[in-house]
């Protein structure tokens, strides 16, 4: 294999946590070619900590994403999470505005 391909096998195996057959599919070669390259150049087995194989489904829009094994599953995707935070801020702003009006009106009545 060419040095560029060896670096690519190392990156896919260690950075993305892909198995030999998945690397072979991406590179367009056979699994045994990837395995021999990994053994010849001292590339360790797949780093499973970097593997994205947990499925996360958003409860709002139903979008499915692959996340790292070490990450916890969240209820919402990033865009839905931002939308929900904006809605919460607006509700809080309206609530705080109503409280300050009631408080100031009450102060005027008692004095």
HELIX and SHEET records of a PDB file:
HELIX    1   1 UNK A    3  UNK A   14  1                                  12    
HELIX    2   2 UNK A   20  UNK A   27  1                                   8    
HELIX    3   3 UNK A   31  UNK A   40  1                                  10    
HELIX    4   4 UNK A   48  UNK A   50  5                                   3    
HELIX    5   5 UNK A   78  UNK A  110  1                                  33    
SHEET    1   A 2 UNK A  52  UNK A  57  0                                        
SHEET    2   A 2 UNK A  64  UNK A  68 -1                                        
END                                                                             
